[in-house]
Amino acid sequence: MEKIWFITNIASGSATDAKAEAIVAVFQERGLALVGRTGFPKDDLPTNAELDAAGADTVALFAGDGTINAAVCAYAKWGGKILILPGGTMNLLAKSLHGNADPAAIVHAAHERGEVVALPFVEAGKHRALVGLILGPATAWVHARELVREGKLRGLARALRHAWRRTFSRGIRLDGVPGIDHRPQAVFVRPGDERLDVAAVDARDFRSVASLGWEWLTGDWVAARSVTQVFVETFRIGGRKPVLALFDGEPEMLDPRTQICSARTDKMFIRTIGGGLSS
C-alpha cells in the first residue's frame, strides 16, 4: 500500500469533508502518495484503466456500504487492493475488517501490518452484496429511509403509508429454502464461506411492523427480529413478477426465478484485525 486513489461519498452517514481531509493528512504522514481522488456520486468512479495509468496500487474508500458495494463491483477484476474506511451509518464491512477503529488508526495499521484477504458475498445475477441482501415487501421502507437521510420531509408521509401497506401485503415466495414455507415480509440473506445465512421475518403484528419500520429509518436494518433462520447453498425467488431487492442497502429489481448463491471475491481487501473473515 503505497499509492492511493481516494474515493469518498460525503453524502454517506458519517462522512464529512473535514474527516476526509484528516484522512488525507494521515496518508501524507505515512508517506503514501495520493495519485487520484474522486467525490462519488458527483464524480464517476475511476475506471480500472485510470487507476493503472495513475499507478494506484490501493483504492481507499471512505463511504457507506452502498458506495463500497458499487466500487467493489467495479474493481472486481482490477488486481489492486481495497482499503475500507468507515464513512457510512452502520459501517458493517469496515467493522468486520478493522473492528471499531477510526479511519486514522485503520490507515496506520493497514500500512504497517495489513493483510490482503478475500471475502464471501451474496450473488444474484449481476448483483452482489458483501454485507447482506434483503428481499420481500418490507423493502418498500427504503424509499422512506432515503427521504429521512436526505432531510426531505415532503413526500415522507406518503412513503411511510406505502411502506406500511406493502409490509402487510402478501409476502415473498422462496424456492429451495427448507423451513421457510410461508411468505415472509422480509428476508435477510448474509454471505458465508460456504452457505448463505437466510433469516425470514414475519412482521404481521403492530409491534413487529413498528420495530421493522424504525430499524429501517435509523439504518440498522440488520437488527430486525428473525423468526426463522436457515442455512442453504442456493435458492431462487419464486413467483412470476420482478421483486425489489436491496444489495447492501441499495435497491435493484430482480427477475423471478433469479438464483441466489454464495461466492467469493479475489484477494483484494486489506484487513487489520485477525480472525473474523477467512482469507
LINVENNOR-V981391 format. One record per helix or strand of 2 or more residues. SS is the DSSP state (2 for helix, 1 for strand). FROM is the first residue (numbers start at 1). TO is the last residue. If there is no record, write none. Layout:
SS FROM TO
SS FROM TO
//
This chain:
1 3 8
2 17 30
1 33 39
2 48 54
1 58 63
2 65 74
1 81 86
2 92 98
2 103 113
1 115 117
1 120 124
1 127 129
1 133 135
2 137 150
2 156 167
1 174 175
1 186 190
1 196 201
2 206 218
2 221 223
1 228 232
1 234 237
1 243 247
1 250 254
1 259 264
1 269 271
//
